[in-house]
Amino acid sequence: MLQAMFDAFSLPDLRRRILITLGILLAFRVVAHVPMPGVDSAALANMMESNPILGMLDIFSGGALKNFSLLALGVYPYITASIVMTLMTPIVPALQRLSQEGESGRNKINLITHWLTVPLAALGGWGQLVLMQREGVVAASEPLMTAAIIISLTAGTLFLVWLGEQITQYGIGNGVSIIIFAGIVAGLPTLIGQGYLAKDQFLGLAAYLIIALLITILIVIFTEAHRRIPVQYAKTVIKSGRMYRQSGASHIPLRVNTAGMIPLIFASALVIFPGTIASYFMNPAGSDPNFANTIYNWFNPNTGLPVGLFYWVLFFLLTIAFAFFYTMVVFEQQDLPGTLQKQGGFIPGIRPGKQTANYLNAVIRNITWGGALFLALVAVFPFIANQITGVQTLQLSSFGMLIVVGVVLDTMKQLEAQLVMRRYEGFIK
């Protein structure tokens, strides 16, 4: 691997791409520390500790939310817009026609996604500002100051999306994912500090790290796992007035985890939302709890057992449900049976058309069980690790682990392709 790294930097084009990516990430980290005016740091830290959903949003902001900086919204509005467009494409006829127009249609859908990001970012900025004002983090409430903060947060999101596109075009690819990856990696010193605080629990800390390593290996296995569907192609060629039939063989790789981490996002947002709403109506500590206090405890990941088990079981089941839902939506959008028929391909032993569609749907449903259970296990990993080891000071994020492993694997594959194309030995043996 060290030799592959030296080879990568010895190639001028690849070295330029790597340096551009590093320069853009440096700019991202600098801007992430530009704070909004009038922020109470102590009140902000207390709010981040007491609101679980903010921890998830902080991941997508690259750690900028905990400072309420210019990039506090992160790329979350863009991700939301992308998910909305993915779900709407098979439903809206106009978008479905665009998706079938090849590269030009995808560019138009991408442009619509960018325009949809603007109102979503503005709405998210307004919601963040209202939350900050309610918790006493930001005292300013003048209309001009409110508008300036919302516009700044929206501009910060668009700036991050633009940086990601520059990485995709001029860097090593996967721009938005690498932006999120850089924000997570920037939190490693905090994670190391949490591990240092747990040094008196040596056996528990060692067990925690072993479990984290096993989960990482599991993520690598299921991220790369796929089912190969054999495909035969029949091709007719006419030469000198004669017709010749040619055939070729290939395969369709159906990924076990087609949905990626989208089910985790959906399930986490849904399971945290009731507790977040209830937190605004519950009685303060020391007074008699009301119904909102009960709802908050049931939907709080930090609640002790046995009540706290409800949150994690619900999270587990919702992750499985959303994994099947999102996988089937994406699979229907790809229209593999229609594409095979247009290209003259067929699955051996399966008739083209409806029987091919039924066969592929059955296969994707079967293998999705593995991907869904894997995602559900990763989702509840923090709870399982804390219960087994008893280490409460060290907290690893399921989202963070999935993003880091996925981005590292994709980046290594892209660098591998560049090295192999130039006849160098790559990273992957």
GUZALUM-290125 format. One record per residue (C-alpha): residue in three letters; x, y, z. Coordinates in steps of 0.02 Angstrom, whole numbers, padded with zeros to 5 digits, always signed. Layout:
BEGIN
ALAXYZ
...
// end
This chain:
BEGIN
MET+00000+00000+00000
LEU+00144+00119+00038
GLN+00216+00084-00135
ALA+00045+00119-00212
MET+00040+00287-00121
PHE+00212+00332-00188
ASP+00157+00280-00363
ALA+00000+00389-00348
PHE+00104+00542-00306
SER+00228+00503-00444
LEU+00094+00525-00578
PRO+00070+00711-00618
ASP-00116+00701-00658
LEU-00159+00594-00507
ARG-00047+00699-00393
ARG-00136+00856-00453
ARG-00306+00780-00415
ILE-00254+00726-00240
LEU-00179+00897-00200
ILE-00335+00987-00265
THR-00443+00877-00154
LEU-00335+00912-00002
GLY-00337+01099-00038
ILE-00527+01101-00051
LEU-00544+01003+00112
LEU-00428+01128+00196
ALA-00539+01271+00136
PHE-00691+01178+00202
ARG-00615+01157+00375
VAL-00564+01341+00382
VAL-00739+01403+00337
ALA-00817+01277+00458
HIS-00741+01377+00601
VAL-00817+01545+00548
PRO-00952+01571+00683
MET-01118+01660+00673
PRO-01129+01822+00776
GLY-01198+01823+00952
VAL-01179+01637+00994
ASP-01173+01580+01176
SER-01048+01436+01172
ALA-01100+01362+01341
ALA-01285+01360+01296
LEU-01243+01284+01126
ALA-01143+01142+01207
ASN-01286+01103+01327
MET-01412+01101+01184
MET-01305+00982+01079
GLU-01291+00860+01225
SER-01478+00860+01262
ASN-01544+00844+01083
PRO-01500+00679+00994
ILE-01561+00733+00821
LEU-01435+00875+00821
GLY-01296+00746+00836
MET-01351+00666+00673
LEU-01362+00835+00586
ASP-01189+00880+00654
ILE-01117+00732+00558
PHE-01182+00799+00392
SER-01119+00973+00434
GLY-00944+00906+00463
GLY-00946+00959+00646
ALA-00995+01139+00602
LEU-01163+01133+00690
LYS-01086+01114+00863
ASN-01002+01283+00831
PHE-01155+01356+00741
SER-01038+01415+00604
LEU-01071+01472+00426
LEU-01081+01289+00371
ALA-01196+01233+00513
LEU-01324+01161+00391
GLY-01192+01059+00303
VAL-01247+00964+00147
TYR-01403+00895+00231
PRO-01524+01003+00126
TYR-01439+00940-00033
ILE-01451+00760+00026
THR-01635+00787+00067
ALA-01665+00862-00106
SER-01575+00715-00187
ILE-01682+00589-00090
VAL-01842+00683-00136
MET-01794+00683-00320
THR-01752+00497-00313
LEU-01922+00457-00238
MET-02017+00574-00354
THR-01935+00519-00518
PRO-02035+00357-00539
ILE-02196+00446-00485
VAL-02193+00608-00587
PRO-02207+00571-00775
ALA-02103+00724-00825
LEU-01959+00672-00712
GLN-01974+00492-00772
ARG-01955+00550-00952
LEU-01803+00654-00904
SER-01721+00504-00820
GLN-01736+00408-00985
GLU-01649+00543-01088
GLY-01474+00489-01041
GLU-01340+00613-00988
SER-01440+00769-01034
GLY-01589+00710-00933
ARG-01481+00673-00781
ASN-01404+00847-00794
LYS-01578+00926-00793
ILE-01629+00822-00641
ASN-01468+00875-00556
LEU-01508+01058-00593
ILE-01682+01037-00518
THR-01602+00957-00365
HIS-01489+01109-00344
TRP-01636+01229-00356
LEU-01735+01124-00231
THR-01587+01134-00112
VAL-01607+01324-00095
PRO-01781+01328-00013
LEU-01741+01174+00091
ALA-01582+01258+00154
ALA-01675+01419+00193
LEU-01810+01323+00287
GLY-01678+01224+00381
GLY-01583+01383+00424
TRP-01741+01465+00491
GLY-01780+01309+00594
GLN-01604+01305+00666
LEU-01611+01490+00709
VAL-01780+01473+00797
LEU-01711+01325+00896
MET-01555+01422+00943
GLN-01657+01572+00999
ARG-01774+01463+01101
GLU-01628+01379+01190
GLY-01542+01546+01223
VAL-01395+01509+01107
VAL-01429+01661+00996
ALA-01504+01815+01076
ALA-01527+01922+00919
SER-01705+01923+00852
GLU-01707+02080+00742
PRO-01780+02050+00566
LEU-01622+02108+00479
MET-01509+01997+00586
THR-01628+01849+00563
ALA-01626+01870+00373
ALA-01436+01888+00372
ILE-01412+01726+00470
ILE-01534+01627+00362
ILE-01454+01691+00201
SER-01281+01652+00269
LEU-01329+01474+00317
THR-01408+01445+00146
ALA-01253+01514+00060
GLY-01144+01401+00168
THR-01240+01246+00109
LEU-01226+01296-00074
PHE-01040+01332-00048
LEU-01015+01157+00022
VAL-01110+01079-00123
TRP-01002+01180-00244
LEU-00844+01120-00156
GLY-00905+00942-00171
GLU-00935+00962-00357
GLN-00760+01033-00379
ILE-00690+00878-00294
THR-00796+00768-00409
GLN-00740+00860-00566
TYR-00560+00906-00529
GLY-00517+00797-00379
ILE-00531+00612-00344
GLY-00722+00601-00355
ASN-00866+00573-00231
GLY-00860+00756-00183
VAL-01008+00772-00064
SER-00964+00607+00020
ILE-00784+00661+00045
ILE-00844+00826+00122
ILE-00946+00728+00250
PHE-00800+00607+00274
ALA-00681+00751+00311
GLY-00799+00819+00444
ILE-00811+00650+00530
VAL-00623+00623+00525
ALA-00600+00797+00599
GLY-00691+00733+00753
LEU-00563+00595+00784
PRO-00469+00697+00918
THR-00631+00708+01016
LEU-00656+00521+00998
ILE-00479+00488+01059
GLY-00513+00603+01207
GLN-00669+00502+01250
GLY-00566+00343+01245
TYR-00437+00422+01360
LEU-00574+00464+01486
ALA-00621+00280+01489
LYS-00443+00220+01522
ASP-00490+00162+01697
GLN-00610+00035+01615
PHE-00471-00053+01520
LEU-00560-00218+01489
GLY-00721-00132+01439
LEU-00627-00013+01324
ALA-00534-00159+01243
ALA-00698-00252+01216
TYR-00777-00094+01144
LEU-00635-00074+01018
ILE-00645-00258+00968
ILE-00833-00242+00938
ALA-00803-00083+00836
LEU-00672-00175+00732
LEU-00790-00320+00700
ILE-00929-00200+00648
THR-00807-00113+00530
ILE-00761-00281+00450
LEU-00947-00319+00434
ILE-00977-00152+00349
VAL-00837-00187+00224
ILE-00908-00360+00185
PHE-01087-00303+00158
THR-01037-00145+00065
GLU-00943-00250-00063
ALA-01063-00399-00064
HIS-01167-00425-00220
ARG-01259-00562-00314
ARG-01205-00591-00494
ILE-01348-00627-00615
PRO-01280-00708-00775
VAL-01335-00624-00937
GLN-01318-00681-01118
TYR-01318-00559-01263
ALA-01371-00606-01439
LYS-01308-00490-01576
THR-01344-00493-01762
VAL-01211-00428-01881
ILE-01232-00415-02071
LYS-01072-00425-02175
SER-01063-00437-02364
GLY-01248-00472-02375
ARG-01240-00615-02251
MET-01312-00618-02075
TYR-01202-00677-01932
ARG-01258-00707-01754
GLN-01137-00667-01614
SER-01159-00699-01429
GLY-01075-00638-01271
ALA-01091-00667-01084
SER-01091-00543-00941
HIS-01175-00521-00773
ILE-01281-00398-00674
PRO-01208-00361-00501
LEU-01354-00338-00380
ARG-01287-00263-00219
VAL-01342-00339-00055
ASN-01350-00164+00022
THR-01426-00067-00123
ALA-01502+00067-00012
GLY-01337+00122+00067
MET-01363+00222+00226
ILE-01526+00306+00170
PRO-01634+00187+00278
LEU-01533+00238+00430
ILE-01568+00422+00394
PHE-01755+00392+00372
ALA-01770+00280+00524
SER-01666+00393+00637
ALA-01762+00549+00589
LEU-01930+00463+00616
VAL-01886+00385+00784
ILE-01809+00544+00854
PHE-01944+00664+00792
PRO-02078+00626+00926
GLY-01953+00652+01068
THR-01892+00814+00991
ILE-02069+00882+00979
ALA-02110+00823+01156
SER-01956+00912+01226
TYR-02039+01080+01190
PHE-02194+01038+01295
MET-02127+00935+01441
ASN-02113+01002+01618
PRO-01940+01052+01679
ALA-01835+00939+01791
GLY-01891+00938+01972
SER-02077+00960+01935
ASP-02210+00827+01906
PRO-02187+00745+01734
ASN-02328+00763+01609
PHE-02372+00662+01453
ALA-02237+00751+01351
ASN-02106+00693+01477
THR-02163+00514+01451
ILE-02153+00529+01262
TYR-01980+00608+01275
ASN-01917+00464+01383
TRP-01987+00331+01266
PHE-01904+00410+01113
ASN-01739+00457+01194
PRO-01588+00346+01154
ASN-01507+00390+01321
THR-01653+00328+01427
GLY-01607+00182+01540
LEU-01677+00006+01527
PRO-01809-00062+01513
VAL-01895+00095+01440
GLY-01743+00137+01335
LEU-01758-00029+01244
PHE-01913+00036+01153
TYR-01811+00165+01056
TRP-01682+00040+00995
VAL-01807-00096+00948
LEU-01909+00031+00851
PHE-01751+00096+00768
PHE-01704-00083+00720
LEU-01874-00122+00642
LEU-01890+00045+00551
THR-01718+00023+00474
ILE-01769-00146+00402
ALA-01933-00074+00335
PHE-01851+00077+00252
ALA-01713-00034+00180
PHE-01844-00135+00084
PHE-01943+00021+00036
TYR-01796+00120-00032
THR-01717-00031-00119
MET-01877-00070-00214
VAL-01899+00113-00264
VAL-01721+00123-00332
PHE-01735-00048-00416
GLU-01897-00002-00504
GLN-01819+00160-00563
GLN-01672+00068-00643
ASP-01791-00038-00751
LEU-01664-00178-00778
PRO-01785-00295-00872
GLY-01824-00158-00998
THR-01640-00114-01019
LEU-01595-00297-01048
GLN-01731-00315-01180
LYS-01674-00158-01272
GLN-01493-00220-01275
GLY-01538-00394-01334
GLY-01491-00475-01169
PHE-01578-00614-01074
ILE-01551-00717-00917
PRO-01521-00900-00961
GLY-01675-01004-00925
ILE-01786-00851-00897
ARG-01903-00782-01031
PRO-01880-00596-01070
GLY-02012-00473-01012
LYS-02125-00507-00864
GLN-02040-00669-00810
THR-01871-00580-00806
ALA-01947-00439-00702
ASN-02024-00563-00580
TYR-01860-00659-00565
LEU-01756-00503-00532
ASN-01885-00437-00407
ALA-01879-00603-00312
VAL-01688-00601-00309
ILE-01676-00420-00248
ARG-01805-00454-00111
ASN-01709-00606-00050
ILE-01538-00524-00044
THR-01610-00365+00031
TRP-01650-00464+00189
GLY-01463-00479+00216
GLY-01432-00294+00183
ALA-01579-00240+00291
LEU-01527-00346+00441
PHE-01349-00284+00420
LEU-01404-00101+00423
ALA-01517-00134+00573
LEU-01372-00214+00667
VAL-01259-00067+00628
ALA-01398+00052+00684
VAL-01408-00025+00858
PHE-01220-00053+00872
PRO-01193+00093+00996
PHE-01326+00021+01113
ILE-01257-00157+01102
ALA-01077-00100+01129
ASN-01122+00007+01280
GLN-01225-00133+01359
ILE-01090-00265+01335
THR-00939-00162+01386
GLY-01016-00038+01509
VAL-00915+00103+01429
GLN-01027+00257+01422
THR-00899+00394+01386
LEU-00851+00325+01213
GLN-00984+00349+01080
LEU-00963+00289+00900
SER-01091+00342+00770
SER-01170+00213+00655
PHE-01187+00347+00520
GLY-01005+00396+00540
MET-00940+00218+00524
LEU-01044+00182+00368
ILE-00991+00345+00286
VAL-00806+00327+00327
VAL-00794+00146+00269
GLY-00897+00178+00111
VAL-00797+00333+00060
VAL-00630+00248+00093
LEU-00679+00098-00013
ASP-00744+00205-00157
THR-00592+00318-00154
MET-00473+00170-00154
LYS-00565+00096-00303
GLN-00549+00258-00401
LEU-00365+00274-00362
GLU-00344+00090-00403
ALA-00423+00116-00574
GLN-00307+00264-00609
LEU-00152+00164-00559
VAL-00200+00005-00653
MET-00239+00108-00809
ARG-00059+00170-00804
ARG+00007-00007-00771
TYR+00048+00021-00589
GLU+00005-00102-00452
GLY-00141-00030-00352
PHE-00198-00029-00172
ILE-00308-00184-00182
LYS-00213-00348-00191
// end
